[in-house]
Protein backbone atom coordinates (compact mmCIF):
# COMPACT_ATOMS: atom_id res chain seq x y z
CA UNK A 1 0.00 0.00 0.00
CA UNK A 2 1.33 3.45 -0.83
CA UNK A 3 0.62 6.75 0.85
CA UNK A 4 -1.53 7.71 -2.15
CA UNK A 5 -4.11 5.18 -1.06
CA UNK A 6 -4.96 7.51 1.78
CA UNK A 7 -6.52 9.82 -0.77
CA UNK A 8 -10.09 9.17 -1.70
CA UNK A 9 -9.91 7.03 -4.85
CA UNK A 10 -11.50 9.79 -6.95
CA UNK A 11 -8.92 12.28 -5.69
CA UNK A 12 -6.07 9.95 -6.61
CA UNK A 13 -7.53 9.62 -10.13
CA UNK A 14 -7.89 13.40 -10.42
CA UNK A 15 -4.41 14.03 -9.00
CA UNK A 16 -2.82 11.55 -11.39
CA UNK A 17 -4.66 13.13 -14.33
CA UNK A 18 -3.55 16.66 -13.41
CA UNK A 19 0.04 15.58 -12.76
CA UNK A 20 0.15 13.71 -16.09
CA UNK A 21 -1.32 16.68 -17.97
CA UNK A 22 1.25 19.02 -16.47
CA UNK A 23 4.11 16.56 -17.14
CA UNK A 24 3.00 16.44 -20.79
CA UNK A 25 3.52 20.22 -20.80
CA UNK A 26 7.02 19.77 -19.38
CA UNK A 27 6.05 20.86 -15.87
CA UNK A 28 6.39 18.06 -13.32
CA UNK A 29 4.29 18.50 -10.19
CA UNK A 30 5.11 17.02 -6.80
CA UNK A 31 3.16 16.83 -3.58
CA UNK A 32 4.28 19.24 -0.89
CA UNK A 33 5.17 17.99 2.57
CA UNK A 34 1.89 17.70 4.48
CA UNK A 35 0.36 17.92 1.00
CA UNK A 36 -2.13 15.06 1.27
CA UNK A 37 -4.11 13.49 4.08
CA UNK A 38 -3.49 15.28 7.38
CA UNK A 39 -4.06 14.07 10.91
CA UNK A 40 -4.99 16.45 13.71
CA UNK A 41 -1.34 16.28 14.85
CA UNK A 42 -0.16 17.24 11.34
CA UNK A 43 -2.50 20.23 11.35
CA UNK A 44 -1.30 21.32 14.79
CA UNK A 45 2.31 21.08 13.64
CA UNK A 46 1.56 23.09 10.49
CA UNK A 47 -0.09 25.79 12.58
CA UNK A 48 3.01 25.92 14.82
CA UNK A 49 5.27 26.28 11.78
CA UNK A 50 3.03 29.01 10.39
CA UNK A 51 2.92 30.87 13.71
CA UNK A 52 6.73 30.87 13.92
CA UNK A 53 7.06 32.03 10.31
CA UNK A 54 4.39 34.68 10.86
CA UNK A 55 6.20 36.11 13.89
CA UNK A 56 9.34 36.60 11.80
CA UNK A 57 7.28 38.07 8.96
CA UNK A 58 5.54 40.57 11.26
CA UNK A 59 8.86 41.69 12.73
CA UNK A 60 10.34 42.22 9.26
CA UNK A 61 7.29 44.15 8.06
CA UNK A 62 7.26 46.41 11.10
CA UNK A 63 11.01 47.00 10.78
CA UNK A 64 10.40 48.12 7.19
CA UNK A 65 7.54 50.41 8.26
CA UNK A 66 4.86 48.27 6.60
CA UNK A 67 1.69 46.78 8.02
CA UNK A 68 1.68 42.97 8.01
CA UNK A 69 -1.23 41.07 6.49
CA UNK A 70 -3.40 38.99 8.85
CA UNK A 71 -2.11 35.51 9.63
CA UNK A 72 -4.90 33.81 7.66
CA UNK A 73 -3.92 35.81 4.59
CA UNK A 74 -0.21 35.23 5.21
CA UNK A 75 -0.68 31.47 4.97
CA UNK A 76 -4.16 29.95 5.01
CA UNK A 77 -4.41 26.67 6.92
CA UNK A 78 -7.85 25.33 7.69
CA UNK A 79 -8.41 23.81 11.14
CA UNK A 80 -8.54 20.03 11.40
CA UNK A 81 -11.89 18.66 10.21
CA UNK A 82 -12.57 21.97 8.45
CA UNK A 83 -10.11 21.01 5.75
CA UNK A 84 -10.52 18.69 2.80
CA UNK A 85 -7.09 17.35 3.77
CA UNK A 86 -8.68 15.79 6.87
CA UNK A 87 -10.70 13.50 4.61
CA UNK A 88 -8.21 12.60 1.88
CA UNK A 89 -10.02 14.93 -0.52
CA UNK A 90 -7.28 17.54 -1.12
CA UNK A 91 -3.63 17.88 -1.99
CA UNK A 92 -1.09 20.68 -2.10
CA UNK A 93 1.61 20.84 -4.72
CA UNK A 94 5.22 21.80 -4.06
CA UNK A 95 5.17 25.17 -5.79
CA UNK A 96 8.71 26.28 -4.94
CA UNK A 97 10.00 25.59 -8.48
CA UNK A 98 6.83 26.63 -10.34
CA UNK A 99 6.24 29.96 -11.97
CA UNK A 100 2.94 31.76 -11.45
CA UNK A 101 2.05 30.90 -15.06
CA UNK A 102 2.76 27.19 -14.51
CA UNK A 103 0.67 27.14 -11.35
CA UNK A 104 -2.05 29.02 -13.23
CA UNK A 105 -2.00 26.37 -15.97
CA UNK A 106 -2.50 23.66 -13.34
CA UNK A 107 -5.35 25.68 -11.86
CA UNK A 108 -6.98 26.15 -15.25
CA UNK A 109 -6.76 22.39 -15.92
CA UNK A 110 -8.10 21.42 -12.48
CA UNK A 111 -11.84 21.55 -13.30
CA UNK A 112 -11.38 19.11 -16.18
CA UNK A 113 -10.29 16.55 -13.55
CA UNK A 114 -13.10 17.32 -11.09
CA UNK A 115 -10.90 19.55 -8.94
CA UNK A 116 -11.35 22.99 -7.45
CA UNK A 117 -8.25 25.21 -7.34
CA UNK A 118 -7.45 27.00 -4.08
CA UNK A 119 -6.49 30.26 -5.80
CA UNK A 120 -10.06 31.50 -5.31
CA UNK A 121 -9.54 31.49 -1.53
CA UNK A 122 -5.90 32.54 -1.46
CA UNK A 123 -4.15 29.15 -1.49
CA UNK A 124 -2.83 28.60 -5.03
CA UNK A 125 -0.94 25.40 -4.11
CA UNK A 126 -4.15 23.70 -2.98
CA UNK A 127 -6.42 21.45 -5.05
CA UNK A 128 -9.51 19.66 -3.76
CA UNK A 129 -12.36 17.58 -5.07
CA UNK A 130 -15.20 19.79 -6.26
CA UNK A 131 -17.58 18.45 -3.60
CA UNK A 132 -18.85 19.80 -0.28
CA UNK A 133 -16.87 19.26 2.91
CA UNK A 134 -19.65 17.10 4.45
CA UNK A 135 -19.62 14.99 1.28
CA UNK A 136 -15.83 14.63 1.53
CA UNK A 137 -16.15 13.46 5.13
CA UNK A 138 -18.91 10.99 4.26
CA UNK A 139 -16.91 9.58 1.35
CA UNK A 140 -13.77 9.28 3.46
CA UNK A 141 -15.56 7.47 6.27
CA UNK A 142 -17.11 5.07 3.77
CA UNK A 143 -13.73 4.55 2.07
CA UNK A 144 -11.80 4.05 5.30
CA UNK A 145 -14.34 1.55 6.55
CA UNK A 146 -14.91 -0.33 3.29
CA UNK A 147 -14.23 -4.04 3.05
CA UNK A 148 -11.88 -3.42 0.10
CA UNK A 149 -9.66 -1.20 2.20
CA UNK A 150 -9.97 -2.80 5.60
CA UNK A 151 -9.30 -6.31 4.27
CA UNK A 152 -5.96 -5.08 2.86
CA UNK A 153 -5.14 -2.74 5.73
CA UNK A 154 -7.44 -3.01 8.75
CA UNK A 155 -5.56 -0.11 10.40
CA UNK A 156 -6.95 2.26 7.76
CA UNK A 157 -10.43 1.87 9.21
CA UNK A 158 -9.11 3.77 12.24
CA UNK A 159 -8.68 6.87 10.08
CA UNK A 160 -12.44 7.38 9.88
CA UNK A 161 -14.33 9.31 12.53
CA UNK A 162 -13.96 12.55 14.41
CA UNK A 163 -11.17 11.38 16.71
CA UNK A 164 -8.49 11.20 14.06
CA UNK A 165 -6.35 8.19 13.28
CA UNK A 166 -5.94 5.22 15.57
CA UNK A 167 -2.54 4.18 16.85
CA UNK A 168 -2.56 1.40 14.27
CA UNK A 169 -3.26 3.89 11.48
CA UNK A 170 -0.43 6.13 12.64
CA UNK A 171 1.94 3.15 12.67
CA UNK A 172 0.75 2.18 9.19
CA UNK A 173 1.34 5.73 7.94
CA UNK A 174 4.81 5.70 9.44
CA UNK A 175 5.54 2.43 7.70
CA UNK A 176 4.41 3.96 4.43
CA UNK A 177 6.93 6.74 4.57
CA UNK A 178 5.30 9.51 6.55
CA UNK A 179 8.08 9.03 9.08
CA UNK A 180 10.52 9.76 6.27
CA UNK A 181 8.80 13.10 5.73
CA UNK A 182 9.26 13.92 9.41
CA UNK A 183 12.93 12.97 9.17
CA UNK A 184 13.32 15.11 6.04
CA UNK A 185 11.76 18.08 7.86
CA UNK A 186 14.34 17.73 10.61
CA UNK A 187 17.22 17.21 8.19
CA UNK A 188 16.62 19.97 5.72
CA UNK A 189 13.41 21.80 6.27
CA UNK A 190 10.03 21.49 4.67
CA UNK A 191 9.38 21.10 0.99
CA UNK A 192 6.80 23.76 0.27
CA UNK A 193 4.02 22.74 2.65
CA UNK A 194 2.55 26.21 2.66
Secondary structure, DSSP 8 states (H G I E B T S, - for coil): --GGGGS-HHHHHHHHHHHHHHHHTT----B-TT-S---HHHHHHHHHHHHHHHHHHHHHHHHTT-----HHHHS----TTSSGGGGT-EEEB--TT--HHHHHHHHHHHGGGTEEEGGGGT-TTEEEESS-HHHHHHHHHHHHTSHHHHHH-GGGGGGSSTT---HHHHHHHIIIIIHHHHHHHHHH--SS--
